[in-house]
Amino acid sequence: MARTTYQDLLDAGVHFGHLTRKWDPKMSQYIFMERNGIHIIDLNKTLTKVEEAAAAIKQIVKSGRKVLFVATKKQAKDIVAEYAKSVNMPFITERWLGGMLTNFATVRKSIKKMSNIDKLTKDGTYSNLSKKERLMIQRERVKLETLLGGIADLNRLPAALFLIDVKKEHIAVSEALKLNIPTFAMVDTNSDPSNIDFPIPANDDATKSISLITGIIIQAIIEGLEERKREKEDEAEKEAAVAKAKADAPEAAPSVDRAAQADSGKRARKVAVEAEAAVEDAPAAEKTEE
């Protein structure tokens, strides 16, 4: 079943590109035509590309890894943050700090610092500080939360990046390239899709377009999470069945042994009877010979 339709893309304005004078020639394969000085994106290719991206991202999430959402432009940040929170995925919507991926260890230190501030407020140490110190710590906490709050639970590098507007997020794209992290992105007619692993040709300025494409990716993530959950449940059931079988095995063993003992007893009695018969027949045989 298709994740979206041609009409849905049309209604969301996904086909509207930038002015023809602002285009990137590398996007020519995704451009359908030009109208009133604006490039029109080929929605047939958008449908194909969004299906490919959704299928790939579903497999990544199914394997238990995280996808980092990046959208710092004004019209996209709220939409992306809300969607990412709904599936418990990390996100960056304020500002991309240089080295966020390539220098991830340092970023983790900043996140740890934020958690340490939270501990101060919980254990009562915070209340023992002077008013000025509390104010300074509070300001630092707000700043860290704004910049890094979306990746507070990210303990290792993400398995993939989903970006809105690759031209604006070019630093994130270059860092992902250095670390060989797959990238999924909405690419408009003014963008360079050559550095993106899964480009989705679409209008990256309209909120309806951003919401539709991001929603499709989120739906694929939900499917991947559900399949992973089902697989875990199946594995748990299998393990429980194996454990039960092992637990029942010792009870069955004695009955098998008793049956074996009964069979051996029968064979021993049969041999004894045959031996007695042979002894009784022996004198008769001797007399016949005489």
C-alpha positions in Angstrom: 0.0 0.0 0.0 1.3 3.5 -1.0 2.2 5.8 1.9 0.8 8.8 0.0 -0.8 9.7 -3.3 -0.1 12.1 -6.1 -3.1 14.2 -5.1 -1.9 14.5 -1.5 1.5 15.8 -2.7 -0.3 18.2 -5.1 -2.6 19.5 -2.3 0.4 20.1 0.0 2.2 22.1 -2.6 5.2 19.7 -2.7 5.6 20.4 -6.4 6.5 24.1 -6.1 10.2 24.7 -6.5 12.3 27.9 -6.4 12.8 30.6 -9.0 14.5 29.4 -12.1 17.4 31.7 -11.6 18.1 30.1 -8.2 18.1 26.5 -9.3 20.9 24.0 -9.0 21.6 22.1 -12.3 22.1 18.9 -10.4 18.3 18.9 -9.6 17.4 18.9 -13.3 16.5 15.2 -13.2 13.7 16.0 -10.6 12.3 19.0 -12.4 9.2 18.5 -14.5 8.8 22.0 -16.1 9.0 25.7 -15.6 6.0 27.9 -15.1 5.9 31.7 -14.5 9.6 31.7 -13.7 9.3 28.9 -11.1 10.5 25.3 -11.4 7.9 22.6 -10.9 9.1 19.4 -9.3 8.2 16.0 -10.9 5.8 14.5 -8.3 6.1 11.0 -9.9 9.8 11.0 -8.9 8.9 12.4 -5.5 6.5 9.5 -4.9 9.2 7.0 -5.9 11.9 8.6 -3.7 9.7 9.0 -0.6 8.7 5.3 -0.8 12.4 4.3 -1.1 13.4 6.6 1.8 10.5 5.4 4.1 11.4 1.7 3.4 15.1 2.2 4.2 14.4 4.2 7.4 12.0 1.6 8.5 14.7 -1.1 8.4 17.1 1.2 10.3 14.6 1.7 13.1 13.6 -2.0 13.1 17.2 -2.9 13.9 17.0 -0.8 17.1 19.0 2.3 16.0 18.1 6.0 16.2 17.5 8.6 13.4 18.5 12.2 14.1 16.0 14.8 12.8 17.6 18.1 11.8 15.5 21.2 10.9 16.7 24.6 12.0 14.7 26.8 9.6 11.8 28.7 11.2 8.9 27.1 9.3 10.1 23.5 9.9 11.5 23.4 13.5 8.2 23.1 15.4 6.8 20.5 13.0 9.9 18.3 13.1 10.3 18.6 16.9 6.7 17.5 17.5 7.0 14.6 15.1 10.4 13.5 16.5 9.1 13.6 20.1 6.1 11.4 19.2 8.4 8.5 18.3 11.1 9.3 20.9 13.7 10.2 18.3 16.5 12.8 18.8 16.3 16.1 17.0 18.1 19.4 16.5 15.9 22.4 15.8 17.7 25.5 17.1 21.3 25.5 15.8 23.7 22.9 14.5 26.8 23.1 16.6 29.9 22.5 14.5 31.4 19.0 15.4 28.1 17.7 16.8 28.8 14.4 15.1 32.6 14.5 14.4 33.3 15.6 17.9 30.5 13.8 19.6 32.5 13.0 22.8 32.7 16.7 23.6 29.0 17.1 22.9 28.2 14.3 25.3 30.2 16.1 28.0 27.9 19.1 27.6 24.8 16.9 27.9 26.3 15.3 31.0 26.8 18.8 32.4 23.1 19.5 31.9 22.2 16.3 33.8 24.6 17.3 36.6 22.8 20.6 37.0 19.5 18.7 37.3 21.0 16.6 40.0 22.0 19.7 41.9 18.4 20.9 42.0 17.1 17.5 43.2 19.6 16.8 46.0 19.2 20.2 47.6 22.7 21.5 46.8 21.2 24.1 44.4 19.3 25.8 47.3 22.6 26.3 49.3 24.2 28.4 46.5 24.1 32.2 46.4 21.4 33.9 44.4 24.0 35.0 41.7 25.4 31.4 41.4 21.9 30.0 41.1 21.0 32.5 38.4 24.2 31.7 36.4 23.5 28.0 36.6 19.9 28.5 35.6 20.9 30.5 32.5 23.4 27.9 31.5 20.8 25.1 31.9 18.3 27.0 29.7 21.0 27.5 27.0 22.1 23.8 27.1 18.4 22.7 27.0 17.7 24.9 24.0 20.7 23.6 22.0 21.0 20.0 23.2 17.7 19.1 24.8 16.6 17.2 21.7 19.6 14.8 21.9 19.8 14.4 25.7 19.1 10.7 25.4 21.4 10.1 22.4 24.2 8.0 23.9 26.0 7.1 20.6 26.1 8.4 17.1 22.8 8.2 15.2 22.4 5.5 12.5 20.9 8.1 10.0 20.0 11.8 9.6 16.8 13.2 8.3 17.1 16.8 7.2 14.9 19.6 6.0 16.7 21.9 3.5 20.2 20.5 2.8 21.5 23.9 1.7 20.9 25.3 5.2 22.1 22.2 7.0 25.3 21.8 4.8 27.5 21.4 7.9 25.4 18.5 9.2 25.6 16.9 5.7 29.4 17.2 5.5 29.8 15.7 9.0 27.6 12.8 8.1 29.6 12.2 4.9 32.9 12.1 7.0 31.4 9.5 9.3 29.6 7.5 6.6 26.2 8.1 8.2 23.3 7.7 5.7 21.3 10.9 5.0 17.7 11.3 4.2 16.5 14.8 3.1 14.0 17.0 1.5 15.8 18.6 -1.5 14.3 21.7 -3.2 15.3 22.9 -6.7 18.0 25.1 -5.3 19.7 22.2 -3.5 22.5 19.8 -4.4 21.2 16.2 -4.1 24.4 14.5 -5.0 25.7 14.3 -1.3 22.4 12.8 0.0 21.9 9.1 0.1 18.1 9.2 -0.1 17.0 12.6 -1.6 13.3 13.4 -1.6 12.6 16.1 -4.2 10.0 18.4 -2.5 9.2 22.0 -1.5 11.2 22.5 1.7 9.7 26.0 2.5 6.0 25.3 2.8 4.8 24.0 6.2 2.2 21.7 4.5 4.9 20.1 2.4 7.3 19.7 5.3 4.5 18.2 7.5 3.4 15.7 4.8 6.9 14.4 3.9 8.0 14.3 7.6 4.7 12.6 8.5 5.4 9.8 6.0 8.9 9.2 7.4 7.5 9.2 11.0 4.8 6.6 9.9 7.6 4.4 8.5 9.5 4.7 11.9 6.3 3.7 13.8 6.0 0.6 11.5 9.6 -0.3 12.2 9.2 0.1 16.0 6.0 -2.1 15.9 7.7 -4.8 13.9 10.7 -4.8 16.3 8.4 -5.1 19.3 6.5 -8.0 17.7 9.8 -9.8 16.9 11.0 -9.3 20.6 7.6 -10.7 21.8 8.0 -13.8 19.5 11.5 -14.4 20.7 10.4 -14.1 24.3 7.6 -16.7 23.7 10.1 -19.1 22.0 12.5 -18.7 24.9 9.7 -19.4 27.4 8.7 -22.5 25.5 12.3 -23.8 25.4 12.6 -23.1 29.2 9.4 -24.9 29.9 10.5 -27.9 27.8 13.7 -28.1 29.7 11.9 -27.9 33.0 9.5 -30.8 32.0 12.4 -33.0 30.8 13.6 -34.3 34.2 10.0 -35.5 35.1 9.8 -37.5 31.9 13.3 -39.1 32.4 12.4 -41.3 35.4 9.4 -42.9 33.6 11.6 -43.8 30.7 14.1 -45.4 33.1 11.4 -47.4 34.9 10.2 -48.7 31.5 13.7 -49.7 30.6 14.1 -51.5 33.9 10.8 -53.3 33.4 12.0 -54.5 30.0 15.3 -55.7 31.3 13.5 -57.6 34.1 11.3 -59.4 31.6 14.3 -60.4 29.5 16.1 -61.7 32.6 13.1 -63.8 33.7 12.8 -65.2 30.1 16.5 -66.2 30.1 16.1 -67.9 33.5 13.1 -70.0 32.3 15.0 -71.0 29.2 18.0 -72.1 31.3 15.8 -74.2 33.7 14.2 -75.9 30.7 17.6 -76.7 29.2 18.7 -78.3 32.5 15.6 -80.5 32.7 16.1 -81.7 29.2 19.8 -82.6 29.7 19.3 -86.0 31.6 16.8 -87.2 29.0 19.3 -86.6 26.3 22.1 -88.5 28.2 19.8 -91.6 28.6 19.0 -91.6 24.9 22.7 -91.7 24.1 23.3 -94.6 26.4 
